[in-house]
């Protein structure tokens, strides 16, 4: 009987940690310092809306830093495909690194920031 009571708090704590991690995986990071360290694998675990919001946030940050704008349309879609491919090849890479490299690869084709 004592053994059962000792295990119950551990099981409850494990369930709480799992629920907390699941809820955290569904929420996009609120600032760059948090968002920069999310891996592609962690982003993939998010719901699609949160994942898209995170990717757009990171792409806009990268574009601002490099003095360009991420356009809607074909070029923006091309960047998204580059990010998807990068994350497929390196799921443990930080999403920001993949996004920034995609922006860097297409830098000459992106419109300059005004």
N, C-alpha and C positions, 0 to 999 in steps of 0.2 A: 504494500500500500504506500509506503513512504516513497518508493521509487516512482510510482505513478504521479505523486504530487510534485516531485522534483522535475519530472519531464514536462508537465503542463506549462510552467512558465516559459520554458525554452521553446516549446511548440508555439505558444502564443506570440513570443517575441519574433520567431521566424516568420510567422504569418504577417505580423505587423510590418516587418522589414520588407517582405515581398509586396505587400499592398503599397507601401511607401515608394518602393522602387518602381512599381508599375505606374503609379500616379505621376511620379517624376518623369518617367519616360514619355508620358503623354503630353507633358507641358513643355513648350519651347523655353529656352533659357531667356532670361530677361535682360541680360547685359552681355557685352562682348566678352568679358573675362570668363564668364561661364560658358558661353556659346562656343568659344574658340577651342575648347577641350572636349567637345562631343565628337565621338568617333562616327564613322559611317555606319557601323553596326548599331550603335545606340540610336542614331537618327532613323535607321530603318525600322527600329522597334516602336517608333512614335506613330501616332495616327497620321494619316496623309496630310491633313490641314496643318498640324503642328510642324511636320517635317518640311512642308513647303514654306511656311512662315520662317522657319529657321534658315533654310537655304537662301531665301530672298534677303533676309537680314544680313547674312554673311556675304552674299554677293554684292549687296549695296555697300557694305563696309569696305570690301576689297576694291570695288570700283572707285569709291571716294578717295581711298588711299592712293590709287594709281592715276587719279585725275580723269577718269572716264565715266560713262553712264552705261548701265545695262539696259539695252533697248528691249521693248516687247517685239514680238514677231519672230522671224526666222533666226536671227542672230542670237536672240535670247534663248530660243529653243535649242540652238546648236550648243550654247554654253551648258544648258541643262543636260544635254546628251553627253557632253564631255565629263561632267560631274558624275553622272550615273555610271559611265564607263570606268572612271577612276575609282569610284567606290566599289564597283564590282571586282576590280582587280586587287584593291587594297582595302578590305572592309575594316581593318583596324587602324586605318589612317584617320587623322583628324579631318572632319568634314571641311573645316575652314581651309586647311592646306590644299585639299582637292579643289575647292571652289577658287581659291586664289590662283592656283596653277592654271586652271581653265581660263580665268580672266587674263592672266599673263600670256597664255598661248594665243589668245585672240586680241591682244591689246591694240595692235595696229588697225584692226577692223572696227573697234568700238568707237562711238562718237565721244569727242572730248567734252569734259564738263565745262559749263559756262560759268 
